[in-house]
Amino acid sequence: MSPKNLLCLALLTTIVGLTPAFVWAQPSGRVRVDADLNGKDPFAIRAGASQRPALTPATPTQNRNSTPRTDETAASGAPNDVLYVRDAKAPLACVVTTISGSGGLTALVQNEPKTFSLGSIERVELSVSDEFRRGVDAFESGKRTGAKTEFERALELFKTARQTSERRLEKEWATAKIVETYSALGRDDEAASEFFLLCRLDPYSPYLASAPLRWVNQTTLKRGSSLDSKNVAEATAAQWLALKDNPSGTFNPTGRLLAASILLNSSQHSKEAVAAMQALVALEPPDDADEDAVETCRAISLLATEQLWRAAVLRKPTEREVAHWSKTIEATPGELTLGPEYLVALGQKSLGQDDLAARTFLRVAALASDRFALAEAATRQAADAYDRLGQADVAQKIRADLTRRFSK
């Protein structure tokens, strides 16, 4: 098979193997995850139907007549949102008031407040400002084309939407999109500072998939980042390491996860960061937790487990360890797996499994189009892996893509 066909086959394998977005495990009661990964397999449950609904902007021309608006909401100019509830015969028109990883979604339905678990909803269409909608279009264009200018345009539009919108829910969502856009631009430190704002609002943030967790062990600054932003992010993260004495003033597993991720390799705070991450591995939901909080805690414990692999890849992990990592990823919500897959590929590389590593790196590189640091590292590693396999032409094509996507 020609090198060109090999590259096409690898990319096709990537697309075919794509895990659907927003895949979360079904509720299962309390789940305690043992920090000792070599002892037993605590991940008996595998990722199943989505436990986080897809969140999309509603188009201005959308037909929303399934539930008539009340006089009160129409007179106040309140937004008209749509819920697609699982197994329901028709979408439900409403006004969404809050979305949380603990407590689910609350909405006014025919002017009556109702609560829905996130697992009961397939999709949420939210009325948003024109600025927000155009920001989404620019962001998606940036993902398709890799154009830095499109991400920069999206960033300004999301900032405008956050500043001008009168709707708190849009402000929160715009902040999550600002986080994602900073990550797409390679400005992870600024992304982290923005995500900590969301942690203040909700310790069980529904935007966990947007969190700019660190998966690449690096100390060099990337495109668009700066030493000042790095110092601010690390200083802020140090404040969030505490169990309760953090800026939110309460137990905040989402904020603590991001803080520990940022500081795992810190010269000043690595010991505290490792301890915090190990505690999150064994995270249990509160006694009064609902099914959404249980699932959020479960996702955080899995991510904490996978974050600790960053230290393991600096030494040579065993084949048994890497196989266990792959099994852990099978239990991880689908939208959270790219970073862990990159670490699995590094483990495969260290074991001399270059064929497996090359395909995994290429998959991550193709799917992480909105995560600059991760996509750049995976693309570089993929090229090196194909060189080791003696497929220099494939490696050359990947490096050409590396230059096109990441050198500007």
PATIBA-767132 format. One record per residue: residue number from 0; residue in one letter; x, y, z of N, C-alpha, C in turn. Coordinates in steps of 0.02 Angstrom, whole numbers, plus 50000, padded with zeros to 5 digits. Last residue first. Layout:
BEGIN
resi|resn|nX|nY|nZ|caX|caY|caZ|cX|cY|cZ
NUM|A|X|Y|Z|X|Y|Z|X|Y|Z
...
This chain:
BEGIN
resi|resn|nX|nY|nZ|caX|caY|caZ|cX|cY|cZ
407|K|50091|51466|50621|50073|51536|50614|50051|51565|50681
406|S|50115|51331|50637|50173|51375|50634|50155|51449|50633
405|F|50009|51240|50634|50034|51263|50699|50091|51313|50696
404|R|49964|51197|50507|49915|51209|50561|49944|51247|50621
403|R|50078|51185|50425|50019|51224|50402|49975|51244|50461
402|T|50161|51101|50499|50182|51169|50483|50123|51213|50464
401|L|50082|50986|50501|50103|51017|50564|50123|51090|50552
400|D|50075|50953|50368|50014|50974|50401|50030|51009|50467
399|A|50207|50915|50354|50182|50971|50314|50118|50999|50344
398|R|50207|50806|50438|50245|50865|50458|50225|50927|50417
397|I|50129|50719|50362|50104|50741|50428|50141|50804|50451
396|K|50213|50699|50253|50148|50730|50243|50119|50757|50309
395|Q|50321|50636|50317|50331|50700|50284|50264|50737|50274
394|A|50263|50516|50359|50288|50563|50409|50297|50633|50379
393|V|50241|50459|50234|50184|50475|50277|50205|50527|50328
392|D|50374|50444|50193|50328|50485|50154|50267|50506|50195
391|A|50429|50355|50287|50452|50424|50285|50404|50469|50247
390|Q|50406|50235|50369|50359|50263|50321|50372|50339|50316
389|G|50472|50170|50470|50502|50169|50403|50457|50197|50349
388|L|50427|50186|50595|50400|50129|50559|50428|50123|50488
387|R|50485|50305|50629|50513|50244|50660|50487|50181|50625
386|D|50400|50389|50556|50471|50385|50539|50501|50321|50567
385|Y|50283|50371|50628|50286|50344|50560|50358|50342|50534
384|A|50322|50437|50746|50305|50366|50747|50308|50336|50678
383|D|50338|50570|50703|50397|50533|50728|50383|50457|50728
382|A|50204|50599|50672|50256|50601|50620|50317|50561|50641
381|A|50146|50587|50800|50125|50543|50745|50178|50540|50690
380|Q|50208|50691|50869|50221|50623|50889|50202|50573|50834
379|R|50150|50800|50802|50223|50791|50802|50241|50719|50819
378|T|50016|50779|50834|50037|50779|50764|50112|50767|50759
377|A|50017|50792|50973|49998|50728|50943|50021|50724|50871
376|A|50056|50927|50988|50098|50873|51016|50082|50806|50983
375|E|49947|50991|50923|50015|51000|50899|50060|50943|50924
374|A|49837|50949|51001|49841|50932|50930|49912|50938|50904
373|L|49869|51006|51127|49862|50934|51120|49869|50913|51047
372|A|49873|51144|51097|49931|51110|51127|49928|51035|51117
371|F|49742|51170|51037|49805|51181|51003|49862|51140|51031
370|R|49601|51110|51011|49645|51107|51070|49717|51110|51044
369|D|49519|51093|50905|49506|51152|50946|49547|51151|51010
368|S|49555|50974|50848|49566|51034|50808|49553|51098|50847
367|A|49572|50840|50887|49584|50894|50935|49596|50960|50899
366|L|49562|50745|50788|49501|50762|50825|49510|50822|50872
365|A|49689|50727|50734|49633|50743|50690|49573|50770|50728
364|A|49767|50693|50846|49784|50752|50806|49726|50775|50763
363|V|49707|50573|50884|49703|50631|50928|49716|50695|50889
362|R|49742|50495|50772|49672|50504|50790|49664|50566|50833
361|L|49880|50497|50780|49848|50527|50722|49774|50540|50736
360|F|49903|50427|50899|49924|50497|50893|49887|50531|50836
359|T|49852|50302|50857|49821|50339|50912|49839|50412|50910
358|R|49939|50267|50754|49868|50275|50740|49833|50314|50795
357|A|50061|50263|50825|50053|50307|50767|49979|50320|50753
356|A|50039|50162|50921|50050|50231|50942|50037|50280|50884
355|L|50030|50046|50842|49973|50068|50882|49980|50142|50900
354|D|50161|50050|50789|50103|50046|50745|50040|50071|50781
353|D|50247|50050|50900|50241|50110|50858|50182|50109|50811
352|Q|50275|49997|51032|50216|49980|50993|50200|50038|50945
351|G|50374|50019|51124|50394|50000|51057|50337|49980|51012
350|L|50334|50070|51242|50336|49997|51238|50359|49972|51169
349|S|50325|50204|51215|50379|50182|51260|50387|50106|51259
348|K|50208|50204|51135|50273|50223|51107|50330|50196|51150
347|Q|50112|50174|51231|50124|50127|51176|50192|50140|51143
346|G|50121|50293|51306|50137|50229|51336|50152|50175|51284
345|L|50077|50383|51211|50145|50390|51236|50168|50325|51270
344|A|49946|50334|51199|49991|50330|51142|50064|50338|51163
343|V|49898|50369|51325|49902|50299|51307|49950|50289|51248
342|L|49901|50507|51310|49946|50477|51358|49953|50402|51346
341|Y|49800|50521|51214|49868|50544|51198|49918|50512|51245
340|E|49690|50478|51285|49714|50437|51229|49784|50458|51209
339|P|49673|50584|51379|49695|50518|51401|49721|50474|51344
338|G|49631|50683|51280|49691|50691|51320|49717|50624|51347
337|L|49510|50623|51231|49566|50638|51187|49632|50646|51226
336|T|49396|50600|51314|49446|50547|51306|49509|50567|51266
335|L|49280|50668|51340|49336|50681|51384|49397|50638|51369
334|E|49173|50630|51267|49200|50696|51252|49261|50713|51294
333|G|49139|50503|51324|49171|50509|51258|49203|50575|51244
332|P|49182|50461|51490|49137|50495|51444|49172|50514|51379
331|T|49267|50306|51514|49268|50379|51518|49218|50409|51469
330|A|49285|50174|51497|49235|50194|51547|49227|50269|51552
329|E|49388|50167|51409|49323|50140|51387|49268|50161|51435
328|I|49493|50211|51486|49464|50257|51437|49397|50232|51412
327|T|49522|50094|51554|49495|50150|51591|49462|50200|51543
326|K|49580|50020|51454|49517|49997|51482|49483|50053|51521
325|S|49697|50091|51436|49649|50086|51381|49581|50064|51406
324|W|49757|50067|51560|49739|50135|51541|49686|50133|51485
323|H|49784|49931|51549|49733|49953|51598|49711|50025|51584
322|A|49883|49935|51454|49821|49900|51438|49765|49921|51486
321|V|49979|50001|51528|49951|50034|51469|49886|50001|51448
320|E|50006|49904|51628|49980|49971|51645|49946|50003|51585
319|R|50056|49798|51552|49994|49789|51590|49963|49856|51609
318|E|50173|49852|51506|50121|49836|51457|50054|49827|51492
317|T|50227|49987|51613|50225|49917|51592|50169|49907|51541
316|P|50307|50143|51571|50253|50103|51601|50254|50032|51574
315|K|50453|50218|51601|50426|50170|51553|50371|50130|51587
314|R|50421|50389|51649|50460|50327|51655|50430|50278|51605
313|L|50329|50474|51601|50397|50499|51605|50446|50443|51622
312|V|50208|50415|51614|50238|50412|51547|50309|50439|51547
311|A|50175|50441|51748|50193|50373|51729|50228|50371|51661
310|A|50134|50573|51748|50197|50555|51782|50222|50487|51759
309|R|50015|50558|51678|50067|50604|51653|50135|50590|51684
308|W|49928|50483|51748|49969|50448|51698|50024|50493|51671
307|L|49853|50571|51820|49912|50542|51853|49955|50501|51806
306|Q|49746|50593|51735|49797|50645|51743|49860|50618|51775
305|E|49669|50480|51757|49705|50486|51694|49758|50540|51697
304|T|49615|50509|51883|49654|50447|51872|49698|50454|51810
303|A|49545|50624|51849|49601|50628|51896|49646|50567|51890
302|L|49448|50571|51763|49497|50618|51737|49557|50625|51783
301|L|49378|50491|51857|49411|50461|51800|49464|50507|51771
300|S|49329|50590|51942|49374|50539|51969|49411|50503|51913
299|I|49247|50662|51854|49306|50695|51883|49355|50643|51910
298|A|49147|50567|51827|49189|50592|51772|49253|50624|51799
297|R|49093|50554|51955|49123|50496|51922|49169|50518|51866
296|C|49042|50680|51977|49096|50655|52020|49131|50596|51988
295|T|48943|50680|51878|48997|50729|51875|49056|50705|51917
294|E|48861|50576|51924|48895|50569|51860|48952|50619|51853
293|V|48816|50632|52045|48851|50567|52044|48891|50560|51980
292|A|48749|50744|51998|48809|50753|52039|48850|50689|52041
291|D|48642|50678|51933|48688|50720|51895|48753|50731|51933
290|E|48575|50612|52035|48608|50572|51984|48657|50613|51942
289|D|48617|50702|52188|48571|50675|52139|48610|50640|52085
288|A|48683|50679|52353|48693|50693|52282|48638|50663|52239
287|D|48692|50673|52490|48628|50694|52461|48632|50707|52386
286|D|48825|50638|52513|48771|50592|52533|48705|50609|52500
285|P|48929|50679|52369|48900|50691|52435|48841|50644|52449
284|P|49031|50555|52283|48980|50609|52284|48954|50619|52354
283|E|49206|50534|52306|49138|50507|52313|49089|50565|52312
282|L|49366|50511|52235|49309|50556|52247|49243|50518|52253
281|A|49489|50459|52215|49445|50424|52261|49383|50464|52277
280|V|49544|50556|52134|49537|50489|52107|49487|50449|52149
279|L|49556|50662|52222|49502|50664|52173|49491|50596|52139
278|A|49670|50624|52291|49607|50628|52327|49548|50628|52279
277|Q|49762|50637|52188|49749|50570|52216|49684|50569|52255
276|M|49758|50776|52172|49736|50732|52117|49721|50662|52143
275|A|49812|50817|52295|49744|50836|52277|49717|50791|52222
274|A|49941|50763|52283|49897|50741|52338|49824|50758|52322
273|V|49987|50835|52173|49982|50762|52168|49935|50736|52222
272|A|49986|50964|52229|49945|50949|52171|49934|50874|52163
271|E|50079|50958|52332|50009|50970|52349|49963|50951|52291
270|K|50192|50935|52249|50175|50888|52302|50102|50895|52321
269|S|50198|51049|52164|50185|50982|52136|50163|50932|52190
268|H|50225|51182|52192|50162|51154|52216|50149|51082|52193
267|Q|50349|51224|52141|50328|51245|52208|50270|51204|52235
266|S|50365|51173|52015|50421|51166|52061|50401|51183|52133
265|S|50233|51081|51940|50257|51143|51968|50315|51131|52017
264|N|50166|50979|51881|50238|50983|51868|50269|51047|51896
263|L|50035|51002|51925|50067|50936|51935|50142|50939|51927
262|L|49962|51118|51907|50019|51121|51952|50054|51054|51963
261|I|49854|51093|51823|49901|51147|51805|49966|51141|51844
260|S|49789|50993|51895|49815|50979|51828|49868|51030|51808
259|A|49747|51061|52009|49798|51008|52015|49829|50992|51948
258|A|49652|51147|51948|49709|51173|51984|49765|51121|51989
257|L|49557|51057|51896|49596|51099|51851|49658|51126|51885
256|L|49513|50998|52019|49541|50958|51965|49583|51000|51919
255|R|49462|51107|52089|49521|51073|52115|49554|51029|52062
254|G|49350|51141|52012|49405|51188|52018|49469|51155|52043
253|T|49276|51021|52033|49294|51043|51966|49353|51091|51968
252|P|49255|51010|52173|49296|50961|52138|49317|50982|52068
251|N|49243|51101|52300|49237|51118|52229|49280|51070|52188
250|F|49172|51151|52448|49201|51094|52414|49189|51101|52339
249|T|49188|51331|52457|49153|51268|52468|49191|51212|52433
248|G|49240|51452|52416|49220|51445|52486|49184|51381|52501
247|S|49293|51484|52296|49221|51474|52297|49195|51465|52368
246|P|49433|51494|52321|49394|51554|52304|49319|51545|52304
245|N|49449|51381|52464|49467|51403|52396|49423|51463|52378
244|D|49444|51287|52573|49468|51356|52580|49494|51380|52512
243|K|49421|51155|52540|49363|51201|52547|49384|51274|52549
242|L|49544|51101|52492|49483|51063|52489|49421|51108|52492
241|A|49655|51196|52385|49627|51179|52450|49560|51145|52443
240|L|49683|51236|52256|49703|51169|52277|49670|51147|52342
239|W|49658|51366|52221|49604|51318|52212|49621|51248|52235
238|Q|49774|51437|52233|49719|51455|52278|49663|51403|52276
237|A|49847|51386|52127|49870|51372|52195|49815|51387|52246
236|A|49781|51444|52018|49774|51373|52031|49795|51355|52102
235|T|49831|51575|52026|49760|51562|52037|49748|51488|52054
234|A|49964|51550|51994|49947|51581|52059|49874|51569|52076
233|E|49948|51498|51866|49977|51456|51919|49961|51485|51988
232|A|49894|51608|51797|49857|51544|51800|49883|51501|51856
231|V|49996|51704|51812|49929|51716|51840|49891|51651|51848
230|N|50100|51642|51742|50108|51656|51813|50040|51668|51847
229|K|50044|51638|51613|50064|51577|51647|50069|51587|51722
228|S|50032|51773|51585|49971|51732|51589|49986|51667|51626
227|D|50169|51808|51583|50123|51839|51631|50060|51797|51640
226|L|50217|51733|51476|50241|51718|51544|50195|51748|51596
225|S|50091|51681|51359|50140|51728|51385|50159|51709|51455
224|S|50032|51614|51201|50036|51616|51274|50091|51665|51295
223|G|50041|51611|51063|49990|51653|51093|49993|51657|51169
222|R|50112|51452|51058|50087|51509|51020|50034|51547|51058
221|K|50183|51410|51220|50159|51396|51154|50134|51459|51120
220|L|50327|51394|51323|50267|51431|51305|50248|51416|51233
219|T|50381|51242|51402|50391|51297|51354|50324|51330|51339
218|T|50354|51134|51476|50366|51195|51514|50374|51255|51467
217|Q|50248|50989|51475|50290|51039|51441|50299|51099|51487
216|N|50157|50858|51449|50207|50878|51498|50256|50925|51464
215|V|49992|50875|51406|50060|50875|51378|50108|50899|51432
214|W|49876|50896|51470|49892|50827|51453|49963|50821|51425
213|R|49784|50997|51575|49848|50989|51542|49862|50914|51531
212|L|49618|51057|51543|49665|51015|51580|49729|51006|51540
211|P|49518|51167|51524|49583|51161|51490|49634|51121|51531
210|A|49351|51112|51510|49406|51128|51556|49474|51117|51521
209|S|49246|51071|51434|49282|51130|51410|49344|51145|51452
208|A|49186|50969|51504|49222|50952|51442|49262|51010|51414
207|L|49118|51039|51604|49179|51003|51621|49220|50986|51558
206|Y|49005|51118|51612|49052|51130|51557|49119|51095|51569
205|P|48932|51105|51724|48910|51065|51667|48956|51073|51607
204|S|49023|51098|51877|49010|51134|51814|48986|51087|51759
203|Y|49006|51095|52019|48994|51037|51976|48977|51063|51906
202|P|49018|51218|52075|49071|51169|52090|49065|51106|52047
201|D|48984|51364|51995|48957|51296|52003|49014|51247|52015
200|L|49048|51486|51999|48976|51485|51992|48946|51417|52008
199|R|49182|51455|52007|49152|51496|52060|49076|51491|52059
198|C|49199|51391|51885|49202|51351|51947|49174|51390|52006
197|L|49197|51497|51797|49141|51450|51797|49140|51407|51860
196|L|49320|51552|51830|49260|51592|51840|49198|51547|51841
195|F|49406|51454|51787|49398|51462|51859|49338|51506|51876
194|F|49407|51479|51651|49368|51422|51676|49359|51426|51752
193|E|49491|51591|51641|49420|51598|51625|49379|51540|51654
192|S|49613|51532|51674|49587|51588|51714|49513|51599|51702
191|A|49623|51440|51568|49616|51417|51637|49587|51472|51681
190|A|49642|51523|51457|49583|51479|51460|49570|51456|51532
189|E|49765|51575|51487|49707|51620|51488|49642|51580|51491
188|D|49835|51456|51469|49837|51490|51534|49779|51539|51540
187|D|49818|51420|51335|49787|51380|51388|49787|51414|51456
186|R|49815|51467|51196|49823|51510|51255|49789|51477|51316
185|G|49791|51408|51076|49853|51391|51110|49866|51432|51172
184|L|49670|51429|51020|49722|51476|51001|49789|51459|51033
183|A|49593|51336|51085|49604|51327|51013|49660|51372|50988
182|S|49589|51395|51211|49624|51331|51202|49640|51319|51129
181|Y|49509|51507|51182|49578|51517|51204|49619|51453|51195
180|T|49393|51434|51153|49426|51472|51100|49498|51489|51119
179|E|49356|51378|51275|49371|51334|51218|49410|51371|51164
178|V|49333|51498|51348|49383|51449|51370|49404|51405|51311
177|I|49227|51549|51274|49289|51587|51278|49346|51541|51299
176|K|49132|51453|51304|49156|51458|51235|49220|51499|51231
175|A|49112|51481|51439|49137|51415|51419|49165|51416|51348
174|T|49060|51610|51424|49124|51600|51460|49154|51533|51442
173|A|48940|51581|51360|48990|51620|51324|49059|51613|51358
172|W|48875|51517|51465|48893|51478|51406|48946|51515|51366
171|E|48860|51627|51552|48897|51569|51573|48921|51528|51513
170|K|48782|51713|51472|48847|51736|51497|48890|51676|51518
169|E|48668|51635|51455|48710|51649|51397|48778|51673|51419
168|L|48622|51636|51587|48640|51573|51556|48683|51583|51494
167|R|48590|51771|51609|48646|51741|51644|48669|51677|51611
166|R|48554|51891|51490|48536|51824|51513|48596|51790|51546
165|E|48589|52002|51429|48555|52010|51493|48539|51943|51525
164|S|48744|52025|51344|48683|51985|51356|48654|51999|51425
163|T|48865|52094|51340|48803|52129|51323|48739|52089|51339
162|Q|48969|52010|51379|48964|52077|51407|48895|52107|51397
161|R|48952|51895|51303|48952|51891|51376|48941|51960|51408
160|A|48962|51947|51174|48900|51915|51196|48897|51912|51272
159|T|49096|51989|51175|49042|52038|51167|48976|52010|51191
158|K|49158|51865|51186|49168|51915|51239|49114|51969|51235
157|F|49118|51807|51066|49096|51777|51129|49104|51827|51187
156|L|49185|51893|50976|49112|51888|50975|49085|51858|51040
155|E|49319|51869|51007|49291|51936|51017|49215|51935|51018
154|L|49327|51733|50972|49342|51755|51040|49311|51824|51053
153|A|49301|51733|50834|49255|51700|50880|49265|51724|50951
152|R|49417|51795|50790|49353|51828|50780|49300|51798|50826
151|E|49509|51698|50824|49515|51764|50854|49449|51803|50847
150|F|49467|51594|50742|49463|51586|50815|49467|51654|50850
149|E|49498|51654|50619|49429|51636|50635|49419|51626|50710
148|T|49636|51667|50624|49594|51728|50622|49521|51713|50638
147|K|49682|51537|50615|49688|51572|50679|49643|51634|50680
146|A|49606|51408|50532|49625|51479|50526|49625|51512|50595
145|G|49566|51279|50518|49627|51291|50556|49649|51364|50556
144|T|49448|51245|50457|49502|51271|50415|49568|51278|50451
143|R|49365|51193|50557|49367|51162|50491|49429|51182|50453
142|K|49385|51276|50667|49398|51205|50673|49406|51172|50605
141|G|49344|51398|50613|49413|51389|50634|49431|51316|50641
140|S|49209|51371|50597|49249|51384|50538|49323|51375|50554
139|E|49172|51363|50729|49168|51303|50689|49208|51311|50624
138|F|49193|51499|50763|49230|51446|50797|49230|51382|50756
137|A|49100|51564|50682|49171|51577|50672|49214|51522|50704
136|D|48981|51512|50737|48996|51501|50666|49071|51511|50653
135|V|48990|51561|50867|48989|51489|50856|49008|51473|50783
134|G|48982|51698|50840|49041|51671|50872|49046|51596|50861
133|R|48853|51708|50793|48907|51720|50746|48974|51695|50774
132|R|48789|51683|50915|48778|51638|50859|48834|51647|50807
131|F|48831|51792|50992|48848|51724|51013|48842|51677|50953
130|E|48773|51897|50919|48846|51894|50929|48868|51823|50947
129|D|48637|51873|50929|48669|51866|50864|48745|51860|50870
128|S|48605|51777|51081|48613|51839|51043|48644|51825|50975
127|V|48498|51632|51094|48558|51671|51109|48560|51733|51065
126|S|48401|51503|51154|48400|51567|51120|48460|51608|51142
125|L|48457|51336|51146|48450|51397|51185|48447|51458|51140
124|E|48412|51175|51146|48422|51231|51100|48406|51295|51138
123|V|48477|51026|51201|48448|51089|51224|48464|51142|51171
122|R|48450|50849|51192|48477|50911|51164|48440|50971|51194
121|E|48410|50746|51279|48456|50733|51224|48489|50797|51199
120|I|48385|50719|51450|48380|50766|51394|48432|50748|51341
119|S|48408|50645|51560|48343|50636|51528|48335|50678|51465
118|G|48528|50680|51614|48525|50617|51578|48459|50605|51543
117|L|48499|50793|51685|48534|50801|51621|48531|50737|51580
116|S|48332|50799|51748|48401|50775|51753|48434|50781|51685
115|F|48237|50945|51764|48251|50886|51724|48322|50864|51739
114|T|48106|51036|51842|48176|51014|51844|48184|50949|51804
113|K|48003|51181|51818|48013|51109|51817|48088|51094|51815
112|P|47886|51309|51850|47955|51285|51855|47958|51209|51857
111|E|47771|51365|51729|47779|51325|51789|47852|51300|51793
110|N|47750|51426|51607|47756|51469|51666|47760|51431|51732
109|Q|47766|51322|51520|47700|51353|51528|47696|51390|51595
108|V|47905|51294|51607|47865|51262|51557|47793|51284|51568
107|L|48058|51351|51647|47988|51369|51652|47951|51338|51593
106|A|48185|51240|51712|48154|51279|51658|48083|51297|51677
105|T|48342|51169|51754|48278|51196|51775|48251|51241|51720
104|L|48440|51024|51750|48416|51083|51713|48349|51105|51741
103|G|48541|50964|51886|48512|50960|51819|48492|51026|51789
102|G|48602|50945|52005|48537|50976|52006|48503|50978|51939
101|S|48755|50972|51951|48723|50946|52012|48656|50981|52018
100|G|48791|51033|51839|48812|50964|51845|48788|50933|51909
99|S|48657|51137|51779|48710|51122|51826|48727|51048|51824
98|I|48572|51273|51715|48599|51207|51698|48658|51194|51744
97|T|48423|51375|51727|48490|51354|51750|48507|51285|51722
96|T|48315|51409|51640|48341|51458|51688|48410|51439|51714
95|V|48234|51403|51486|48284|51372|51529|48313|51425|51575
94|V|48075|51405|51445|48128|51454|51459|48175|51422|51509
93|C|48008|51304|51310|48014|51325|51380|48062|51384|51384
92|A|47944|51168|51216|47962|51239|51219|47960|51262|51291
91|L|48000|51011|51182|47964|51049|51233|47988|51122|51233
90|P|47968|50898|51045|48011|50943|51085|47969|50987|51130
89|A|47873|50745|51065|47884|50810|51033|47931|50851|51076
88|K|47875|50626|51133|47849|50626|51065|47864|50691|51028
87|A|48019|50570|51224|47960|50614|51217|47939|50616|51144
86|D|48135|50500|51235|48073|50461|51229|48011|50504|51226
85|R|48217|50637|51309|48220|50568|51285|48151|50535|51288
84|V|48178|50798|51253|48179|50751|51309|48177|50680|51280
83|Y|48237|50936|51201|48223|50872|51170|48233|50818|51223
82|L|48182|51098|51230|48212|51038|51258|48191|50978|51217
81|V|48208|51264|51181|48178|51200|51164|48218|51144|51196
80|D|48162|51434|51228|48209|51380|51217|48171|51315|51201
79|N|48142|51595|51211|48102|51536|51201|48149|51479|51181
78|P|48176|51727|51328|48194|51683|51273|48149|51623|51270
77|A|48062|51862|51364|48102|51806|51386|48118|51760|51327
76|G|47988|51975|51349|48041|51963|51301|48086|51906|51320
75|S|47881|51994|51428|47946|52011|51457|48002|52003|51408
74|A|47777|51947|51350|47780|52018|51366|47848|52038|51392
73|A|47805|51810|51348|47805|51848|51285|47812|51922|51299
72|T|47791|51775|51480|47856|51769|51449|47860|51808|51384
71|E|47653|51808|51498|47705|51838|51540|47773|51834|51507
70|D|47581|51731|51409|47580|51804|51402|47637|51836|51440
69|T|47681|51590|51360|47632|51623|51403|47634|51698|51390
68|R|47694|51505|51206|47722|51549|51257|47667|51580|51297
67|P|47643|51336|51176|47635|51408|51166|47668|51447|51223
66|T|47742|51208|51122|47711|51233|51183|47704|51308|51177
65|S|47773|51196|50989|47751|51136|51025|47720|51154|51091
64|N|47821|51298|50912|47750|51300|50929|47725|51240|50968
63|R|47940|51348|50856|47936|51329|50926|47864|51331|50949
62|N|48045|51339|50721|47975|51333|50740|47970|51308|50812
61|Q|48177|51455|50696|48154|51389|50718|48081|51391|50739
60|T|48238|51568|50657|48178|51549|50619|48149|51483|50642
59|P|48353|51583|50735|48298|51631|50743|48233|51609|50710
58|T|48408|51430|50808|48407|51476|50752|48347|51522|50758
57|A|48488|51403|50964|48427|51398|50924|48432|51449|50867
56|P|48645|51326|50994|48605|51387|50987|48543|51375|50944
55|T|48654|51178|51097|48661|51211|51033|48621|51277|51032
54|L|48718|51047|51184|48695|51116|51193|48707|51153|51129
53|A|48675|50882|51220|48707|50927|51174|48676|50996|51181
52|P|48673|50827|51391|48640|50844|51329|48683|50889|51285
51|R|48754|50695|51464|48757|50768|51457|48724|50786|51391
50|Q|48749|50565|51450|48724|50590|51514|48730|50666|51517
49|S|48717|50456|51315|48739|50523|51337|48707|50543|51403
48|A|48739|50283|51354|48702|50338|51323|48723|50404|51354
47|G|48897|50240|51419|48837|50220|51383|48804|50279|51350
46|A|49052|50180|51469|49015|50237|51445|48956|50214|51403
45|R|49035|50048|51590|49063|50077|51530|49021|50136|51506
44|I|49081|49996|51751|49030|50025|51708|49063|50058|51648
43|A|49190|49958|51822|49147|49904|51797|49096|49931|51747
42|F|49322|50007|51868|49281|50036|51816|49237|49982|51784
41|P|49416|49962|51955|49356|49992|51984|49306|50016|51932
40|D|49510|49824|51959|49479|49866|51909|49415|49896|51938
39|K|49645|49830|52077|49585|49800|52048|49557|49847|51997
38|G|49784|49873|52086|49752|49827|52132|49693|49792|52102
37|N|49835|49970|52008|49860|49903|51996|49824|49851|52039
36|L|49784|50090|52048|49759|50063|51985|49782|49991|51973
35|D|49737|50154|52187|49785|50104|52168|49761|50068|52105
34|A|49625|50231|52210|49683|50265|52182|49736|50215|52160
33|D|49466|50175|52165|49526|50162|52204|49585|50194|52171
32|V|49321|50263|52165|49375|50242|52122|49438|50235|52163
31|R|49153|50231|52196|49217|50250|52225|49272|50222|52182
30|V|48998|50284|52157|49056|50250|52128|49118|50276|52163
29|R|48825|50269|52191|48892|50292|52210|48946|50251|52176
28|G|48721|50246|52046|48732|50252|52118|48802|50276|52131
27|S|48725|50254|51911|48737|50189|51940|48743|50191|52015
26|P|48671|50327|51758|48677|50329|51831|48684|50259|51860
25|Q|48774|50293|51613|48710|50297|51646|48719|50297|51721
24|A|48910|50395|51557|48883|50333|51582|48816|50344|51615
23|W|48906|50495|51409|48916|50489|51480|48883|50425|51504
22|V|48953|50579|51271|48938|50512|51295|48956|50507|51368
21|F|48971|50694|51189|48925|50696|51244|48904|50625|51267
20|A|49003|50621|51027|49010|50673|51077|48956|50666|51130
19|P|49052|50452|50991|49004|50506|50987|49014|50557|51043
18|T|49218|50418|50944|49167|50407|50995|49117|50464|50991
17|L|49281|50367|50792|49262|50425|50832|49206|50407|50880
16|G|49322|50273|50702|49327|50258|50774|49306|50314|50819
15|V|49308|50335|50581|49263|50280|50596|49263|50265|50671
14|I|49413|50429|50591|49344|50452|50586|49295|50397|50606
13|T|49527|50345|50599|49513|50395|50650|49440|50414|50650
12|T|49519|50276|50481|49512|50239|50544|49496|50286|50601
11|L|49545|50381|50395|49480|50349|50393|49468|50310|50457
10|L|49678|50407|50430|49628|50458|50443|49558|50429|50442
9|A|49734|50287|50386|49739|50306|50456|49687|50359|50474
8|L|49706|50293|50250|49677|50239|50290|49679|50257|50364
7|C|49784|50403|50214|49711|50406|50206|49677|50354|50248
6|L|49910|50348|50240|49888|50407|50277|49812|50414|50273
5|L|49911|50243|50148|49918|50229|50219|49892|50287|50261
4|N|49906|50312|50028|49848|50272|50049|49850|50254|50122
3|K|50034|50368|50032|49975|50412|50031|49913|50374|50053
2|P|50116|50254|50032|50113|50298|50091|50053|50343|50092
1|S|50027|50111|49960|50068|50172|49954|50064|50213|50018
0|M|50043|49940|50000|50000|50000|50000|50044|50062|50000
